Amino acid sequence: MSGKKIFVMTKQEKNEVIALLKGKFAQYNNFYITDTESLTVAQVGKLRNVCFNKQVEMKVAKNTLIKKALESLDAEKYAGVFESLHKVTALMFSENPKDPAVIISAFRKENNNERPVLKAAFINGDVFIGDNQLKALTQIKTKNELIGEIIGLLQSPIQRVLGALENKDKAKKEEAPVVTEAPVAEVATEAASPVVEAMPEAPAAEEAAPDAPAEA
């Protein structure tokens, strides 16, 4: 007989796992489906720690339970990932769409391993199938990065216009002639304007002649 112990989940335990997974799928718009079958217990623990430090939630679950959780939410929406639910599956949930891809790539390089393998990724409604999608996923632009690029594009023409106006103002200031103030005219103390002598007053009008004597 094999020394391996077979763990059988009760119906209640299965329902609890399904409920937990439903909550995670509803919470996150991005999740990765990976294969961690050949990793040791120590390596899986290390991978969990890396995910935790990067705010990526990692959950290992049975494929049948994962499928039931997705089907209970929206079978049509998640239909594209169902074929990837085979072998050992570790799910990675993240707000940032590319963080799990970056973690997987770095983990492989550090451990000289080809595991974990990317089986599928669900990114904001789009499905990426296969490990060959990993590199492209590491280059996905996040929402904040896209917003930053758009703002940069919008600001660029304005900055060019302002820069041109500023350079134009500088050029005008450099070309403008320097105006020196004219010396204040000295007031001549001796050569002052001649004083106009007052004209003598006109003699008072002569008294009127006496009236002529009336004719006889």
Secondary structure as GFF3:
##gff-version 3
##sequence-region A 1 216
A	DSSP	alpha_helix	11	27	.	.	.	ID=ss1
A	DSSP	beta_strand	30	35	.	.	.	ID=ss2
A	DSSP	alpha_helix	41	53	.	.	.	ID=ss3
A	DSSP	beta_strand	57	61	.	.	.	ID=ss4
A	DSSP	alpha_helix	63	74	.	.	.	ID=ss5
A	DSSP	three_ten_helix	79	84	.	.	.	ID=ss6
A	DSSP	beta_strand	89	93	.	.	.	ID=ss7
A	DSSP	alpha_helix	99	111	.	.	.	ID=ss8
A	DSSP	beta_strand	117	123	.	.	.	ID=ss9
A	DSSP	beta_strand	126	129	.	.	.	ID=ss10
A	DSSP	three_ten_helix	131	133	.	.	.	ID=ss11
A	DSSP	alpha_helix	134	137	.	.	.	ID=ss12
A	DSSP	alpha_helix	143	175	.	.	.	ID=ss13
###
